[in-house]
Amino acid sequence: MLLIRGQHNLRETHRGCVATIGNFDGVHLGHQAVFEALKRRADEYGLPSLVITFEPQPLEYFRPLEAPPRLMRVREKLEFIERAGIDRVLLLRFDQDLALMPAEDFIREYLVEALGVRHLYVGDDFRFGYQRRGDFQLLCSLGGQWSFEVESLQTVSDDCGRISSTRIREALAVGDLATARCCLGRDFSISGRVSHGHKRGRTIGFPTMNVGLARRRSPIRGVYAVEVDGLGELPYPGVANVGNRPTLEGDDRYLLEVHLFDFDREVYGEQVRVRFIEHIREEKKFESFDALRTQILRDAEQARAALARGASQCITHQATS
């Protein structure tokens, strides 16, 4: 997949494509349906498929303190877009210039002059441009003038409603991993590099990997049974805490800490993916390290049992399918 970082890196060779525009946070099943339609149309026209997305996301620029927590950081998003088989991504920096650009200018400057878009897919509620004045009707009107087609894709739904990044965040906020999994088509996960921590877990017999969240806020909090990819051919089981460690006074940073079962290896600097399998409990403050250690023992037992149930269900499904 070709990644084009910013308008200044666009070249004449990038003209001619079938495109879509959006944040695509989470790359959930709804986004994946858009990508499939995009690829089919691109194949029909013999043109590359292109995804246009933004960094930071527009709401993070306009209202950073109110912006919802990201489901994935930009590196993860690009990885999953590539997995979906998209040919190119144009990653635009969302700054003052872009925020103040009228919708008509965005269409002319980016879609027509820079990219030569032949066919454009947008969501049914897509808005863009200064004061969000651009919409599907404007795209259709100017598309006819500048010879590109516009198609609005209906949202993907399941029995419980519309699949969206908002619904996934709401599910994660209450520990509902099953709903998040149904919307994503996979386990919710966080990727990052293993970094050095305070190593206090070692003092109570539970060494942990610290995985950088690389985001202002986390969409998920509490204690979970997890599986970790990236440290070998098979995933490693463990228990993880996402939060600000309330038992440790003065430490208000949000961290992802993972204790792997039956694992004794230095992995600092490794890139890993932590997949969240089952919610165990909310984060809480303990009166002492001894009380914390006792609870972690219980958490580890519950996590092992949860992962064993999952493995058993998987084996049963394979045997009957």
Secondary structure, 3 states (H helix, E strand, C coil): CEEEECHHHCCHHHCCEEEEECCCCCCCHHHHHHHHHHHHHHHHHCCCEEEEEEECCHHHHHCCCCCCCCCCCHHHHHHHHHHCCCCEEEEEECCHHHHCCCHHHHHHHHHHHHCCEEEEEEECCCCECHHHCECHHHHHHHHHHHCCEEEEECCCEECCEECCHHHHHHHHHCCCHHHHHHHHCCCCEEEEEEECCCCHHHHCCCCCEEECCCCCCCCCCEEEEEEEECCCCCCEEEEEEEECCCCCCCCCCCEEEEEECCCCCCCCCCEEEEEEEEEEECCCCCCCHHHHHHHHHHHHHHHHHHHHHHHHHHHHHHHHC
